[in-house]
Amino acid sequence: MAPLLIVLLLALLLFGAGFALKALWIAAVVVLAFWLLGFLMRSTGAGGGRARWYRW
């Protein structure tokens, strides 16, 4: 009975980790897309050059 519970627990753990990693990959791709859009669509500064699009 104990080996069966260990196998089921391991399968549940690996399924949860796989789902979490897939969700993190999707979030990373969305953030990367927004970053690229912000980088490409930044406005020009007062001197005619490109201004920084972030406010750090």
Biotite code that builds the C-alpha atoms (Angstrom):
import biotite.structure as struc

atoms = struc.array([
    struc.Atom([0.000, 0.000, 0.000], chain_id="A", res_id=1, res_name="MET", atom_name="CA", element="C"),
    struc.Atom([2.816, 2.443, 0.847], chain_id="A", res_id=2, res_name="ALA", atom_name="CA", element="C"),
    struc.Atom([4.606, 2.065, -2.545], chain_id="A", res_id=3, res_name="PRO", atom_name="CA", element="C"),
    struc.Atom([1.319, 2.790, -4.325], chain_id="A", res_id=4, res_name="LEU", atom_name="CA", element="C"),
    struc.Atom([0.817, 5.966, -2.273], chain_id="A", res_id=5, res_name="LEU", atom_name="CA", element="C"),
    struc.Atom([4.388, 7.060, -2.966], chain_id="A", res_id=6, res_name="ILE", atom_name="CA", element="C"),
    struc.Atom([3.923, 6.542, -6.712], chain_id="A", res_id=7, res_name="VAL", atom_name="CA", element="C"),
    struc.Atom([0.627, 8.435, -6.710], chain_id="A", res_id=8, res_name="LEU", atom_name="CA", element="C"),
    struc.Atom([2.119, 11.280, -4.684], chain_id="A", res_id=9, res_name="LEU", atom_name="CA", element="C"),
    struc.Atom([5.100, 11.470, -7.038], chain_id="A", res_id=10, res_name="LEU", atom_name="CA", element="C"),
    struc.Atom([2.810, 11.544, -10.089], chain_id="A", res_id=11, res_name="ALA", atom_name="CA", element="C"),
    struc.Atom([0.730, 14.311, -8.518], chain_id="A", res_id=12, res_name="LEU", atom_name="CA", element="C"),
    struc.Atom([3.848, 16.311, -7.662], chain_id="A", res_id=13, res_name="LEU", atom_name="CA", element="C"),
    struc.Atom([5.300, 15.981, -11.165], chain_id="A", res_id=14, res_name="LEU", atom_name="CA", element="C"),
    struc.Atom([1.963, 16.919, -12.772], chain_id="A", res_id=15, res_name="PHE", atom_name="CA", element="C"),
    struc.Atom([1.733, 20.036, -10.585], chain_id="A", res_id=16, res_name="GLY", atom_name="CA", element="C"),
    struc.Atom([5.312, 21.038, -11.362], chain_id="A", res_id=17, res_name="ALA", atom_name="CA", element="C"),
    struc.Atom([4.735, 20.573, -15.085], chain_id="A", res_id=18, res_name="GLY", atom_name="CA", element="C"),
    struc.Atom([1.619, 22.737, -15.006], chain_id="A", res_id=19, res_name="PHE", atom_name="CA", element="C"),
    struc.Atom([3.385, 25.454, -12.996], chain_id="A", res_id=20, res_name="ALA", atom_name="CA", element="C"),
    struc.Atom([6.378, 25.482, -15.343], chain_id="A", res_id=21, res_name="LEU", atom_name="CA", element="C"),
    struc.Atom([4.121, 25.770, -18.394], chain_id="A", res_id=22, res_name="LYS", atom_name="CA", element="C"),
    struc.Atom([2.246, 28.679, -16.790], chain_id="A", res_id=23, res_name="ALA", atom_name="CA", element="C"),
    struc.Atom([5.567, 30.390, -15.986], chain_id="A", res_id=24, res_name="LEU", atom_name="CA", element="C"),
    struc.Atom([6.745, 29.979, -19.583], chain_id="A", res_id=25, res_name="TRP", atom_name="CA", element="C"),
    struc.Atom([3.526, 31.574, -20.865], chain_id="A", res_id=26, res_name="ILE", atom_name="CA", element="C"),
    struc.Atom([3.917, 34.476, -18.430], chain_id="A", res_id=27, res_name="ALA", atom_name="CA", element="C"),
    struc.Atom([7.561, 34.930, -19.501], chain_id="A", res_id=28, res_name="ALA", atom_name="CA", element="C"),
    struc.Atom([6.584, 35.083, -23.185], chain_id="A", res_id=29, res_name="VAL", atom_name="CA", element="C"),
    struc.Atom([3.868, 37.676, -22.470], chain_id="A", res_id=30, res_name="VAL", atom_name="CA", element="C"),
    struc.Atom([6.292, 39.851, -20.464], chain_id="A", res_id=31, res_name="VAL", atom_name="CA", element="C"),
    struc.Atom([8.896, 39.561, -23.223], chain_id="A", res_id=32, res_name="LEU", atom_name="CA", element="C"),
    struc.Atom([6.335, 40.646, -25.838], chain_id="A", res_id=33, res_name="ALA", atom_name="CA", element="C"),
    struc.Atom([5.371, 43.718, -23.786], chain_id="A", res_id=34, res_name="PHE", atom_name="CA", element="C"),
    struc.Atom([9.044, 44.572, -23.243], chain_id="A", res_id=35, res_name="TRP", atom_name="CA", element="C"),
    struc.Atom([9.780, 44.363, -26.967], chain_id="A", res_id=36, res_name="LEU", atom_name="CA", element="C"),
    struc.Atom([6.753, 46.507, -27.819], chain_id="A", res_id=37, res_name="LEU", atom_name="CA", element="C"),
    struc.Atom([7.809, 49.122, -25.284], chain_id="A", res_id=38, res_name="GLY", atom_name="CA", element="C"),
    struc.Atom([11.358, 49.079, -26.586], chain_id="A", res_id=39, res_name="PHE", atom_name="CA", element="C"),
    struc.Atom([10.299, 49.489, -30.223], chain_id="A", res_id=40, res_name="LEU", atom_name="CA", element="C"),
    struc.Atom([7.583, 52.101, -29.605], chain_id="A", res_id=41, res_name="MET", atom_name="CA", element="C"),
    struc.Atom([9.485, 54.437, -27.311], chain_id="A", res_id=42, res_name="ARG", atom_name="CA", element="C"),
    struc.Atom([9.100, 58.131, -27.997], chain_id="A", res_id=43, res_name="SER", atom_name="CA", element="C"),
    struc.Atom([11.790, 60.592, -29.001], chain_id="A", res_id=44, res_name="THR", atom_name="CA", element="C"),
    struc.Atom([13.367, 62.808, -26.371], chain_id="A", res_id=45, res_name="GLY", atom_name="CA", element="C"),
    struc.Atom([13.834, 66.563, -26.304], chain_id="A", res_id=46, res_name="ALA", atom_name="CA", element="C"),
    struc.Atom([17.151, 66.357, -28.150], chain_id="A", res_id=47, res_name="GLY", atom_name="CA", element="C"),
    struc.Atom([15.690, 64.316, -30.999], chain_id="A", res_id=48, res_name="GLY", atom_name="CA", element="C"),
    struc.Atom([17.198, 61.067, -29.756], chain_id="A", res_id=49, res_name="GLY", atom_name="CA", element="C"),
    struc.Atom([15.388, 58.121, -28.331], chain_id="A", res_id=50, res_name="ARG", atom_name="CA", element="C"),
    struc.Atom([14.257, 58.561, -24.744], chain_id="A", res_id=51, res_name="ALA", atom_name="CA", element="C"),
    struc.Atom([14.341, 55.828, -22.135], chain_id="A", res_id=52, res_name="ARG", atom_name="CA", element="C"),
    struc.Atom([11.017, 54.023, -22.056], chain_id="A", res_id=53, res_name="TRP", atom_name="CA", element="C"),
    struc.Atom([11.405, 52.873, -18.467], chain_id="A", res_id=54, res_name="TYR", atom_name="CA", element="C"),
    struc.Atom([11.356, 55.017, -15.324], chain_id="A", res_id=55, res_name="ARG", atom_name="CA", element="C"),
    struc.Atom([14.048, 53.605, -13.010], chain_id="A", res_id=56, res_name="TRP", atom_name="CA", element="C"),
])
